[in-house]
Amino acid sequence: MLTEMDLTIKRPGNGISPMLINDIIGCTLKFDAVKDTLLQLKDIEWK
């Protein structure tokens, strides 16, 4: 389960919009990610 501590907002970026961070918290990933992995919407298992 993703928490606020798991996510980092970086600019410029090609990943998920920072405006969606509250929607992503509590979701899980479809794979095991390592630190600084660029996430895309397709990587999220939505709640």
C-alpha positions as a printed Julia matrix, in Angstrom:
47×3 Matrix{Float64}:
  0.0    0.0     0.0
  1.43   3.36   -1.01
  1.84   6.03    1.63
  2.83   9.67    1.38
  6.34   8.68    2.51
  6.67   6.33   -0.51
  6.05   9.07   -3.07
  8.25  11.92   -4.25
  7.24  14.72   -6.59
  9.96  15.74   -9.04
 10.02  18.31  -11.82
 10.19  18.29  -14.74
  8.46  14.95  -14.92
  6.78  12.52  -17.22
  5.1   10.45  -14.54
  1.85  10.82  -12.65
  0.54  14.33  -12.04
  1.16  15.6    -8.48
 -2.52  16.6    -8.41
 -3.37  12.88   -8.15
 -1.24  12.17   -5.08
 -4.25  11.93   -2.73
 -5.88   9.41   -5.08
 -2.73   7.27   -5.21
 -2.18   7.08   -1.45
 -3.64   3.79   -0.26
 -3.27   2.07   -3.66
 -0.73  -0.63   -4.49
  1.67  -1.07   -7.38
  1.47  -3.87   -9.95
  5.19  -4.55   -9.44
  7.93  -4.17   -6.84
  9.5   -0.75   -7.4
 12.89   0.48   -6.23
 13.66   3.98   -5.05
 13.29   6.71   -7.73
 11.22   4.53  -10.09
  9.15   6.7   -12.43
  5.52   5.64  -12.03
  2.8    5.77  -14.67
 -0.96   5.48  -14.14
 -0.84   1.95  -15.63
  1.45   0.89  -12.73
 -1.22   1.54  -10.07
 -3.71  -1.02   -8.71
 -6.55   1.39   -7.99
 -8.58   0.99   -4.81
